Amino acid sequence: MTLLSRTELNRLIEPPAGPSVSLYLPTHRLGPEIQQDPIRLKNLIREAERRLLDLGLRSPEAAELLRPAWRLQSDGLFWRHQREGLAIFLSTEIEVHYRLPLGVEELVVVADRFHARPLTTPRQVRHTISYVLNNWRHHGEDRARYTRTWKADPFSSGAVFSDWKELEDSPVLWPLRTTYYPLLVWRPRTWLLATGWKEHHPLISVREVPGR
């Protein structure tokens, strides 16, 4: 799974019943490092199991909770189709994983809720904005009959995003189409999100494809 829907995001935000496990690891598309990725995940799963047992779970309960992660770890085909990072979230109610468009550090968190990784560098923030606004191009949705004439994803806030490279010398935004339903957009409140990413990296093009 690569696309996080609003429904899934709400599920991850709500504290689940019982302990939750969040696993993050960097992954690779090509090269000999691909063979190391399953080993890294195996080590993370074992660490998560140790922490679950420390919390008082019985060994069969911990094994059942981590079963989906072990299934991914042993799936050779799964590892042939990775991006820059992988996130796995497990509880008695939820078992999901996401291929991430940016690299992450290895991390195991066992707590009463899932761990949302903070964005701490201009590069991470730029990659994230590009992913949110241009992910439709990664999936080829920009070539669909009803969207091929749009500059930005009509199902995102891209139409009112002011920092496209194509708008760099323009005093105004693109005119909104009558068929576009404007989304509620919050103004950025942090330096990283407002200006930091632009000071250290180029603006984002509407033609940019995340992950390439």
C-alpha positions as CSV (number, residue, x, y, z in Angstrom):
1,M,0.0,0.0,0.0
2,T,1.4,3.5,-0.9
3,L,-1.5,5.9,-0.6
4,L,-2.8,7.1,2.8
5,S,-6.5,8.0,2.6
6,R,-8.2,10.3,5.0
7,T,-10.1,7.4,6.5
8,E,-6.9,5.5,7.2
9,L,-5.3,8.6,8.6
10,N,-8.1,9.0,11.1
11,R,-7.8,5.4,12.1
12,L,-4.1,5.8,12.8
13,I,-4.6,9.0,14.8
14,E,-7.2,7.3,17.1
15,P,-5.5,5.4,20.0
16,P,-6.2,1.7,19.4
17,A,-7.3,-0.8,22.0
18,G,-4.2,-2.4,23.5
19,P,-0.5,-1.8,22.5
20,S,0.4,-0.5,19.0
21,V,3.5,-1.2,17.0
22,S,5.1,1.3,14.6
23,L,8.0,0.1,12.5
24,Y,10.0,2.4,10.1
25,L,13.0,1.4,8.0
26,P,14.8,2.7,4.9
27,T,14.3,0.6,1.8
28,H,16.0,0.4,-1.6
29,R,14.8,0.1,-5.2
30,L,18.0,-1.4,-6.8
31,G,21.3,-2.8,-5.9
32,P,22.6,-5.3,-3.4
33,E,21.1,-3.3,-0.5
34,I,17.7,-4.9,-1.5
35,Q,18.9,-8.1,0.1
36,Q,19.6,-6.4,3.4
37,D,16.1,-4.8,3.7
38,P,14.3,-8.1,4.9
39,I,17.1,-8.6,7.4
40,R,16.7,-5.1,8.8
41,L,12.9,-5.7,9.1
42,K,13.5,-9.0,10.9
43,N,15.6,-7.2,13.5
44,L,13.0,-4.6,14.0
45,I,10.3,-7.2,14.5
46,R,12.3,-9.0,17.1
47,E,12.9,-5.8,18.9
48,A,9.2,-5.1,18.8
49,E,8.5,-8.5,20.2
50,R,10.9,-8.0,23.1
51,R,9.2,-4.7,24.0
52,L,5.7,-6.3,23.8
53,L,6.8,-9.0,26.2
54,D,8.2,-6.4,28.5
55,L,4.8,-4.8,28.6
56,G,3.3,-8.0,29.8
57,L,1.9,-9.6,26.7
58,R,2.2,-13.4,26.5
59,S,4.4,-14.8,23.8
60,P,1.5,-16.1,21.7
61,E,-0.2,-12.7,21.9
62,A,2.9,-10.9,20.7
63,A,3.4,-13.4,17.9
64,E,-0.1,-12.9,16.7
65,L,0.2,-9.1,16.7
66,L,3.4,-9.2,14.7
67,R,2.3,-11.9,12.3
68,P,1.5,-9.5,9.4
69,A,5.0,-8.0,9.7
70,W,6.6,-11.5,9.5
71,R,4.5,-12.2,6.4
72,L,5.9,-9.1,4.7
73,Q,9.4,-9.9,5.8
74,S,9.3,-13.3,4.1
75,D,7.6,-12.2,0.9
76,G,10.3,-12.0,-1.8
77,L,8.0,-10.3,-4.3
78,F,7.1,-7.6,-1.8
79,W,10.8,-6.5,-1.6
80,R,11.1,-6.1,-5.3
81,H,8.7,-3.1,-5.4
82,Q,9.9,-0.7,-2.7
83,R,10.4,3.0,-2.6
84,E,12.7,5.0,-0.2
85,G,11.1,4.0,3.0
86,L,8.6,1.6,4.7
87,A,6.2,2.2,7.6
88,I,4.3,-0.6,9.3
89,F,1.5,-0.1,11.8
90,L,0.1,-3.0,13.8
91,S,-2.4,-3.4,16.6
92,T,-5.2,-5.8,17.4
93,E,-7.5,-3.6,15.2
94,I,-5.1,-2.4,12.4
95,E,-2.5,-3.9,10.2
96,V,-1.3,-1.6,7.4
97,H,2.0,-0.7,5.7
98,Y,3.0,2.2,3.5
99,R,5.8,2.6,1.0
100,L,7.2,6.1,1.6
101,P,8.6,8.5,-0.9
102,L,11.4,9.7,1.4
103,G,14.0,7.9,3.4
104,V,13.5,7.2,7.1
105,E,15.7,6.0,9.9
106,E,15.2,2.6,11.4
107,L,12.8,2.9,14.3
108,V,10.7,0.7,16.6
109,V,7.9,2.2,18.7
110,V,5.7,0.2,21.0
111,A,3.2,2.4,22.8
112,D,-0.5,3.1,23.4
113,R,-0.8,4.9,19.9
114,F,1.0,4.8,16.6
115,H,4.1,6.9,16.0
116,A,3.9,9.7,13.5
117,R,7.4,10.6,12.3
118,P,8.1,14.3,12.6
119,L,9.6,16.2,9.6
120,T,12.7,17.9,10.8
121,T,14.7,19.0,7.7
122,P,13.9,21.2,4.6
123,R,14.6,18.3,2.3
124,Q,12.0,16.1,4.1
125,V,9.4,18.8,4.0
126,R,10.0,19.5,0.3
127,H,9.7,15.7,-0.5
128,T,6.5,15.5,1.6
129,I,4.8,18.5,-0.1
130,S,5.8,17.1,-3.5
131,Y,4.3,13.7,-2.6
132,V,1.1,15.2,-1.3
133,L,0.5,17.4,-4.3
134,N,2.0,15.3,-7.1
135,N,1.3,11.7,-6.1
136,W,-1.4,11.5,-8.8
137,R,1.4,11.7,-11.4
138,H,3.2,8.8,-9.8
139,H,0.1,6.6,-10.2
140,G,-0.6,7.9,-13.7
141,E,-3.9,9.5,-12.7
142,D,-2.8,12.7,-14.6
143,R,-3.3,10.7,-17.8
144,A,-6.9,9.9,-17.2
145,R,-9.5,11.3,-19.6
146,Y,-11.1,13.6,-17.0
147,T,-7.8,15.0,-15.5
148,R,-5.3,15.2,-18.4
149,T,-5.9,18.9,-19.0
150,W,-5.4,19.9,-15.3
151,K,-2.0,21.3,-14.2
152,A,-2.5,20.2,-10.6
153,D,-4.4,17.3,-9.0
154,P,-8.1,18.3,-9.0
155,F,-8.6,16.3,-5.8
156,S,-5.9,18.1,-3.9
157,S,-5.2,21.6,-2.8
158,G,-2.7,22.0,-5.6
159,A,-4.8,24.5,-7.5
160,V,-4.3,27.0,-4.7
161,F,-0.7,26.2,-3.9
162,S,1.4,29.3,-4.4
163,D,4.9,27.8,-4.6
164,W,4.8,26.0,-7.9
165,K,7.9,26.6,-9.9
166,E,5.6,27.5,-12.9
167,L,4.3,30.4,-10.8
168,E,7.7,31.7,-9.7
169,D,7.4,34.9,-11.7
170,S,3.6,35.3,-11.6
171,P,1.9,37.8,-9.3
172,V,-1.3,35.7,-9.3
173,L,-2.4,32.1,-9.0
174,W,-4.0,30.1,-11.8
175,P,-7.7,30.9,-12.2
176,L,-9.9,28.2,-10.6
177,R,-12.1,26.2,-12.9
178,T,-15.8,26.1,-12.2
179,T,-15.6,22.4,-11.8
180,Y,-13.0,22.6,-9.0
181,Y,-14.3,22.3,-5.4
182,P,-12.0,24.3,-3.2
183,L,-10.6,22.5,-0.1
184,L,-10.0,24.0,3.3
185,V,-6.3,24.9,3.4
186,W,-4.5,25.8,6.6
187,R,-1.7,28.4,6.3
188,P,1.7,27.1,7.3
189,R,2.7,28.0,10.8
190,T,6.3,26.7,11.0
191,W,9.5,28.1,9.4
192,L,10.2,24.7,7.7
193,L,6.8,24.6,6.1
194,A,6.4,28.3,5.3
195,T,9.9,29.2,3.9
196,G,12.6,26.8,5.1
197,W,12.2,24.2,2.4
198,K,12.3,26.9,-0.3
199,E,15.4,28.5,1.0
200,H,17.4,25.3,0.7
201,H,15.8,23.5,-2.3
202,P,14.2,24.4,-5.6
203,L,10.5,25.0,-6.0
204,I,8.2,22.1,-6.9
205,S,7.2,21.8,-10.5
206,V,3.7,20.6,-11.4
207,R,5.4,18.0,-13.7
208,E,7.5,16.6,-10.9
209,V,6.8,12.9,-10.2
210,P,7.5,11.8,-6.6
211,G,9.9,8.9,-6.2
212,R,11.8,9.5,-9.5
